[in-house]
Structure formats: C-alpha cells, structure tokens
Amino acid sequence: MQHTSIERTLAFPPLTEVAIGYFRSRALCAAAPLGVADALGDQERSVNQLGAQCDANPGSSDRLLRALASFGVVSEIRPASFVPTAANFFLALISDLA
C-alpha cells in the first residue's frame, strides 16, 4: 500500500513538532546575542536599521526577522519593516543571558 506525503507527515506529528521546535530555538539563539530585542525597542525598525544596530548583514537580518515573525516574536508590518510583539519581552530576557 502506497502512502501519500501528507499521510506520511500526519503519521509522525511528534517528529514534525520536534523539527519546528528546533527551528524556533535556532532563530531565538541567533537573535539573542545580536541584541535584536534591544535594537527593536518599542518601535518600528527597518531591516537596514536593525542590521546596522546589530552589526549584521541586512539580508541575513531580514531572514532572521521573518523567521521570528513566523512564530510571533516580531511582526512584519510592511516588507522589511518590523515591530516588536509582547513575545519580544522574552527575547530580551534571553538576550540578557547570552
């Protein structure tokens, strides 16, 4: 009996959850030492502003911020422009530990 890719994915939800958890933890671990939470503060920032303030490549910053936006740490309000969410507070706590 052949299974479709969707059936195979649904058969292993714990594995999918582990992969998503790993992706999220890597994004947080990348953002913390860069000081993304402090650089955002409480206002809108462009990728170029954040990249300059965090001493990071703007293209890489855009990918990282879009990853963080995918699980609610920041919000992309227009292309390449981000604002913090309430979850950004926890990123600031992690940053203090990094």
C-alpha positions in Angstrom: 0.0 0.0 0.0 1.4 3.4 -1.0 1.1 6.4 1.3 1.0 10.0 0.1 3.4 12.5 1.5 0.6 14.1 3.5 -0.3 10.8 5.0 3.4 10.2 6.0 3.6 13.6 7.5 0.4 13.2 9.5 1.6 9.8 10.7 4.6 11.4 12.5 3.3 14.7 14.1 5.8 14.4 17.1 8.7 14.4 14.6 7.3 17.5 12.9 6.8 19.2 16.2 10.5 18.5 17.1 11.7 19.9 13.8 9.6 23.1 14.3 10.8 23.4 17.9 14.4 23.1 16.7 13.8 25.8 14.0 12.4 28.2 16.6 15.1 27.6 19.1 17.8 28.2 16.5 16.1 31.5 15.5 16.0 32.6 19.1 19.6 31.6 19.7 20.7 33.6 16.7 18.7 36.7 17.6 19.7 36.8 21.3 23.5 37.6 21.1 22.8 40.1 18.3 20.6 42.1 20.6 17.6 42.2 18.3 15.2 42.8 21.1 17.1 45.8 22.4 17.6 47.1 18.8 13.8 46.9 18.2 13.0 48.7 21.4 9.3 49.5 21.2 9.1 51.0 17.7 9.1 50.1 14.0 12.5 49.4 12.5 13.7 48.6 9.0 15.9 45.6 8.3 18.7 48.1 7.4 18.4 49.9 10.7 18.4 46.7 12.7 21.3 45.3 10.7 23.3 48.4 11.3 22.5 48.5 15.0 23.2 44.8 15.5 26.3 44.8 13.2 24.6 42.2 11.0 24.1 41.7 7.3 20.8 43.2 6.2 19.9 40.2 4.1 20.6 37.8 6.9 18.8 40.1 9.3 15.7 40.0 7.1 15.7 36.2 7.0 16.1 36.0 10.8 13.4 38.6 11.5 11.0 36.8 9.1 11.7 33.6 11.0 11.0 35.3 14.3 7.8 36.7 12.8 6.6 33.3 11.8 6.1 32.4 15.5 5.1 35.8 16.8 8.2 37.3 18.4 8.1 40.2 16.0 5.6 41.4 13.4 6.4 42.4 9.8 4.1 45.4 9.2 5.3 46.0 5.7 8.1 44.5 3.6 11.4 44.6 5.5 10.0 46.6 8.4 9.3 45.0 11.8 7.8 45.9 15.2 8.1 44.0 18.4 5.2 42.0 19.9 4.6 41.1 23.5 6.8 38.0 23.0 9.8 40.3 22.2 10.0 40.8 26.0 11.1 37.1 26.4 13.7 37.5 23.6 15.1 40.4 25.7 15.3 38.2 28.7 17.1 35.5 26.7 19.4 38.2 25.3 20.4 39.2 28.8 21.5 35.7 29.4 23.5 35.4 26.2 
